Amino acid sequence: MEVAITIKNADKNMIKAIKAILQTQPSLDFRIDTIEPKLSKRTIKAIKAVECGDVIRCKDFEDFKKKVLE
């Protein structure tokens, strides 16, 4: 029996959980391939801005407008 599972953006904990579930069924053959997405320069810059605290956090767009116009 072959099982094909596709999960996008799975972290290490999710992969460990899937492996643990699959090991309970020794009759199943399984293979897990992981693909690390390549981040764009824009995404890397946005992540660094969030980590530095240079980002305005808002509940919704109206809250954003109030904070920007202050």
Phi, psi and omega in degrees: 000137180241135179241128177247122180235130176240120179229127178265144177060037178280131177273178184298324180295320179295317180296319177299319180295318179296317178299319179296319178295316182293330180289345177285347178243084185296342181283349181271136171265132180219154178219134178244121175253132178248141179237121177270116180292143178275123182277141177283163179299323180296318179294317179299318179296320179294319179297317179296322179296320178294317180296327180280346181086018181272022185242138176275125179261130184224154178284320182206184184292324179298317177297321178299314180299319179298314183292323181288322183278354179290000000 
